[in-house]
Amino acid sequence: MSWPRKPPGVVAPSPTLTCRPLLAHCRVLFAGKRPRLLPVCDRMVRCALGRPRPPFWLALHAALREDNGAVHRQLHELRQVTGVPETVSALRVCDVAVWRGHRDTGHACPR
């Protein structure tokens, strides 16, 4: 069996353009299923933080480890002060803090 040919003059969509929405949903789904392993990096987070170099996850990992984990400790303290259960990871606290802080500024993120 062979794949049907496209009609002349029809341009196939770019795999990059058709896969991006799917990849974005997969990242959010994976972050939801493994909240201690992977932070959410959706359009709101990218708008708030920009596109760090090195890539987001490596930059976040470095930030959580520098100064003997000072940022990581602050996230745990924030979790405790706000009454969030200990089952919520520091990454999830970071996600919520970025979202709330960015949303509260009234910034309209690009789509």
Summary of the structure (lengths in Angstrom):
residues: 111
radius of gyration: 18.9
end to end distance: 40.2
largest distance: 63.5
contacts: 229
relative contact order: 0.12
helix: 60%
strand: 0%
